[in-house]
Amino acid sequence: MDRTGMPVKRVAVALAALVALAACTSGAGENGENGENEDGSAAPPKPGAVRLPPRNAGFDYQIGGAYPPPAGVRVVARDRAEKPAPSLYNICYVNAFQAQPDARDDWPADLLLHDRAGKVVMDGDWDEALLDIGTPAKRERIAARINQWVDDCAAKGYDAVEPDNYDSYTRSRGLLTADDAMSFVKLLSAHAHARGLAVAQKNAVELAGFKSRTGLDFAVAEECGAYDECGAYAEAFDDRVVVIEYTDSGLEKARSGFGDRLSIVRRDVQVSTPGDAGYVRE
């Protein structure tokens, strides 16, 4: 989802490609796992570790605008431009794989993905240019820019970062691969961990089993109930999954299967704020 509150799309990844990736990845990894307190919250981090979100906690997704969290909320996700919510577990949203429409000109032209005709490859539904993470050198340059935002999240007091559009490679017309995406997010994870932040896998359920390679700590999953994906995230991240559903049916499916395990909320598609006509939170 981009910071305007539009849900990202899902594109099936060929099984053969995943098998090939699995051949070069081993282990399940538990980056930053520190145990739990009796109330289910993550225990204070050990030196050099990060703090993970609590399991099965009240959650609110506020990337469309910050507002006082409702009663019972313990985990909040907000845009990087906002301040974290006091005394809660806070996730900092950054659009890491695509350029916001109003920020496209801020990026060097050669760091935007171009097709073979020289045109910038766009995520047409949201008018966002894909970033070119197709080579190690470009990944390093893009990560250096994104990591400035990560530093700002850490300075503001966030607990974790949510790099959005991990699945952009599925919209790249075959110019980028899952391997490119994982190699890039690994750079972001390493930097975030050095700043004391946990890192979320945002969507891309087909890559959930590769967290030992990517360094990702937990998952932010949009509509995993609606798409029957919650189980895969729960298995990969040991139930440290925050779920956003945009329909009543999706919420019902997520809660019926995982309501006692995952952190689940129903929001409106625009992720609007209280007082807006379309505001929904359940």
N, C-alpha and C positions, 0 to 999 in steps of 0.2 A: 504494500500500500504506500502511495506517496503521501507527503505531508498535507495534501489537500483532503485526504481521507478516502481516496479511491482504492478499492481492493485490487490487488495484483491478480494476474491471470495465471492459470495453471496449464502447462503444456506437458504432455506425456513424454518421458525420456525412454529411448529404446533400451530394452533389457540387455541387449548385447553390449551396449556402451557401459552400463553399470557393472556388468560382469568384468569387463576389462579394467574398470577403475578398482573394483574390489581386489583384483589380482595384485595391485600395488599398494594396498592398504591393509593393515593388520591391527588387531587390538581394539578394545572398546573405549579405553581412556576415561578418566573422571577428573578432568581439569578443575581444580579449585574445590573439590568435594571436601567439606569440612565437618560433616555430620549435622545433627539437628538438635535443637532444644526440645524440651518436652511438649511445647505447644506446636511443634511441627515447623517452626521457623529455622532458617539456617543458622548454625552456631557462628559465633564470631570467627573471622578468618584467622588461620595460623599465619605466622610471619611469611610474607612472600606469596600468600594465597589470595584468592578473591572471595567475596561473599556472594553466595548463590541465593536465588529467590526461594521463599518458602513454597512447599507443595500445597495444593488444594486450599489456596488462600483467596480472600476477597480481592477482586481485580477490577481496575478501570483503565480503559484505553482512551487517553486524552490527547492524541496527537493532532487533533483538529483545533485544540484550544484548551488551556488549563483552567480548572475551576476547583473549588474545594471538594475533595474526594468524599463520596457518600459514606455513611456509617458502615463499618465492617470492612472497608477496603484496607488491604495491607500492601498491595502492590499496584503501582501506577506507572504507565508509560506516557511520556510527554516528548514533544518536539525539543530538539537541542536548543532552540531559542528561548525556551521557558526555564524557569527555576524548578528544582525538584520539590516535591511535597514534603513538608516537615514530618519526621519520625516514621516515614514509610519506606518500603523498598522501591527505589526509583530506577526506571529504565529510560535511557536517553535515545530517542529516535534520530537516526541520521540516514539520509538517502545516499548510499555508498556506491551503487553500481550504475546510477543514471544521473543526469543533470536536470535539476528542476527547470521548468520553462523560463523562470525569471533569472536563472543563474547560468544558462547555457553559454552566454558570452564571457563569463568569468573563467571558463576553461580554455586552455590552449587548444587550438584547432586540432592538433595532431593527437590529442588525448580523447577526442570524440571518435567513436567507431564509424568508419566509412565503408560503404560497400564497394564492389569492384568498379562501379561507375563513378566513384568519388563522392557519392552523396552520403550525408550523415544518416546513420541507421536510427530510426525513431521507434520508441514505444508509442505508436500512434494513438492509442486510446487515451493516454495521459499527456501527450505532447512532450515527452521527455527523450532527450538524446541519450543513447547508450554510451557508456565510457568504454574505451578500448583497453581491456585488460588482457589482450592477446599475447603480450610478450613480457618477459621478466622486467625489462627496462621500463616499460610503460606502467606495469603494475606498481613498481617502486615509486614512480613519480606521482601516480594517482593516490597511492596510499599515503604519501607524504602530505598531500593536501587534506585527505579525509582525516588523517590522524591529528591534524590541528583541531578539527571539530571534536575528536575524541578527547583531546587534552582539555578542551573547554568543558566538556561533560564532566570530566574528573574534577576540574577546578570548581565547578558549581556544586559538587557534592553528590552526583549520581552514583548509584551502585553498579550499574550495568549499561551496556550500549547495545542498540538494536540496529545493525546495518541492513537497511532495506534493499530489496530487489536483488537478492542473492540469485534468484532464478532468471535474471536478465539474459543469460546465455541462451535460454530457450526462445527468446525473441530476437536473436541476433542474425537470423537467416543463415545459420550454420557457420558464422564467422568466429564465434566463440564457443568454447566447450565447457563441460562440467569441470574438467581439470583446471581450466583457466579460473573459473569461479572459486574453486577450492584453494588454489594457490594464492589468489588475491585475498580471500577472507582470512587465510592463515596469517598474512602480514598484519591485517587489522587486529586479529586476535592477540598476536604477540605484543603489539604495541599497547592495546587496551589492558592486557594483564599486567604489563609493566607499570601501568598507571593505577593499578588496583581495581580495575573494572572487570566484571564478568561480561561475557559476550553471548548474545542470543543468535541462534539460527532462525532467520525469518523465512518461513515457508520452505519451498524446495524439499518436499518430503522425501524425494528420491535420493537425496544426499544425506539424510539423517544418520545413516549408518557409518558415516565417514568422520565422525567427530574426533577420533583420535588423530586424524591427519590435520583437521582444520583448527583444532583448539577451541571449538565452540562448546559452551557450558550448559545451555538450556535452550528452549525453543519458544518462539512467538509464532503461533499458528493461526492463520485466518481460515475460518470455515472448515476446520478439520472434521467437525461433526457432519456438516453437509456433504463432504467429499469422502467420508469414511477413512480419514487419515489419522485420527487421534491416536489409535493404537500404535502406529509406527513411531510417532513422536514420543509417546509415553515409554515405549520400550527403549528407544535410543537414548533418551534423556532421563531415565529413571523417574518418571512422573513430574519432572521439573519442566512443566509446559504451561504457558499462559495462552488461552484460547479466546479468539474473538469470532463470534457468530453474527451474521447480519440478517438472519431470518429466524422466525419462530421455530420452523421445522428443524433448522440446523441446531438451534439452541437445545431443542428437545432431544435430538439425537446425541449431542455431545454430553448433556447431563445424564441421560439415561444410561449411557455406557461408561462415562468417566466422571460423573458429578462428584464422586467421593475421592477422586484422585488428582484431578487437574484443576487449575484456576481458570474459570470460564465466565465470560461476560457476553451479553447481547448488546451490540451497539448499532446505531443507524449507520448507513453506508458513508455518509459525509463526516462521521465522527464529530458531530456538532456539540455545542455546549448547552447547558440548561437555559431555557428561555427561547431557544431557537424552535421554530415550528416543527422541525423534523426530529428533534432530540429524542433518542430512545436509549435507555440503559436498563437492563434487567440482570 
